[in-house]
Amino acid sequence: MTFEVPRIRRSLLIVLLSHDGLAVFLRRHLGHFVRRPPQWPVPTGLTETKALRKWRRLHAALPAMTLGTVTGRMSVMVEAELHLYAIVILKLSAPADTSSLPHDGSWHALPSLAEAPVFPAELPHLIEGYVNGWIPDGPITLDS
């Protein structure tokens, strides 16, 4: 009997909140209607923290940001690949210049997320819980 070991792909989903905490930056995913936070790969041998620092250096034109105390964790099986996501919440300290953000994304008011198709589907609840303070600090699992 042979077992196929799935390929594992680790990524960060970067939830970028506006400086006032009223909007989140989301991108279209491969031309679909589903919106998702910007995704950044975590290469083998690199920690999530180091991958996030690398993303931050690449986006140095953005204002300073604070790292949220809540981190979502999620795993999704796609064909023969296991996608492991760490969902980090960053809040801008000042308004962002739109030219420093990816062109295929836009800001979305938090109340509008409840009706929008987003990935992960639990994203509106995660953000609402973080902003309103009813999700405890630390990592939480979003797997269903």
C-alpha positions in Angstrom: 0.0 0.0 0.0 1.4 3.4 -1.0 0.6 6.7 0.7 1.0 10.0 -1.0 2.3 12.6 1.2 0.7 16.0 0.3 3.0 18.9 -0.6 2.7 21.5 2.1 2.5 25.2 1.2 2.8 27.7 4.1 1.6 31.3 3.6 0.7 34.4 5.5 -2.6 36.1 4.9 -2.0 39.8 5.8 -5.1 41.5 7.1 -4.3 45.2 6.7 -6.7 47.4 8.6 -7.0 51.1 7.9 -5.6 53.6 10.5 -9.1 54.2 11.9 -9.9 50.4 12.0 -13.0 50.9 9.8 -11.8 49.3 6.6 -9.6 46.3 5.4 -7.5 46.0 2.3 -8.5 43.0 0.1 -7.4 41.7 -3.3 -9.3 39.9 -6.0 -8.2 36.3 -6.2 -7.3 35.3 -9.7 -10.0 37.4 -11.3 -12.8 35.8 -9.2 -15.3 37.7 -7.2 -13.8 36.3 -4.0 -11.8 38.9 -2.1 -8.9 37.9 0.2 -6.1 39.5 2.2 -2.8 39.8 0.5 -0.9 36.5 0.6 2.8 36.1 1.2 4.7 32.8 1.1 6.6 31.4 4.1 9.5 29.5 2.6 10.8 26.2 4.2 13.1 27.0 7.0 11.8 30.5 7.5 9.6 31.5 10.4 6.3 33.4 10.0 7.8 36.4 11.8 10.8 36.5 9.4 8.5 36.2 6.4 6.4 39.0 7.7 9.5 41.2 8.2 10.4 40.5 4.6 6.9 41.5 3.5 7.1 44.7 5.6 10.5 45.7 4.0 9.1 45.2 0.6 6.2 47.5 1.5 8.3 50.1 3.3 6.3 53.0 1.7 3.3 52.1 3.9 3.0 54.0 7.2 4.0 52.3 10.4 1.7 49.5 11.6 1.0 47.6 14.7 0.8 43.8 14.8 -2.4 42.5 16.2 -2.5 40.2 19.2 -4.8 37.8 17.4 -3.4 35.4 14.8 -5.7 33.0 12.9 -4.5 29.6 11.8 -6.2 27.6 9.0 -5.4 24.6 6.9 -7.0 23.9 3.5 -6.5 20.8 1.3 -6.4 21.7 -2.4 -5.9 18.6 -4.6 -2.7 17.1 -3.4 -1.4 20.2 -1.5 -2.0 21.1 2.0 -2.2 24.9 2.4 -1.3 26.2 5.9 -2.2 29.8 6.5 -1.3 32.1 9.4 -3.6 35.1 9.3 -1.9 38.2 10.8 -3.7 41.5 11.5 -1.8 44.7 10.9 -3.2 48.1 11.6 -1.8 51.2 9.9 -0.9 54.2 12.1 -1.8 56.7 9.4 -3.6 56.8 6.0 -1.8 54.8 3.3 -0.8 56.2 -0.1 -2.8 54.1 -2.6 0.3 53.8 -4.9 2.0 51.8 -2.1 -0.6 49.1 -2.3 -1.2 46.4 -4.9 -3.3 47.7 -7.9 -5.6 44.7 -7.8 -6.9 45.5 -4.4 -9.1 48.0 -2.7 -10.4 49.1 0.8 -13.6 47.6 2.0 -15.7 48.9 4.9 -15.9 46.3 7.7 -19.7 46.2 7.7 -19.8 45.4 4.0 -17.8 42.2 4.5 -20.7 40.4 5.9 -22.3 40.2 2.5 -19.1 39.9 0.4 -17.6 36.7 -0.7 -14.3 36.6 1.1 -11.6 34.0 1.9 -11.5 32.7 4.4 -15.3 32.8 5.0 -14.6 33.5 8.7 -12.6 36.6 8.0 -15.4 39.1 8.8 -15.9 37.5 12.2 -12.1 37.4 12.9 -11.8 41.1 12.1 -14.9 42.1 14.0 -13.8 40.1 17.1 -10.3 41.7 16.9 -11.6 45.3 16.4 -14.3 45.0 19.1 -12.0 43.1 21.5 -14.2 39.9 22.0 -11.7 37.5 20.6 -9.0 36.6 23.2 -5.3 37.4 22.4 -3.2 34.8 20.8 -3.6 32.3 18.0 -7.1 30.9 17.1 -8.0 28.1 14.6 -10.4 28.9 11.8 -10.6 25.3 10.5 -14.1 24.0 10.1 
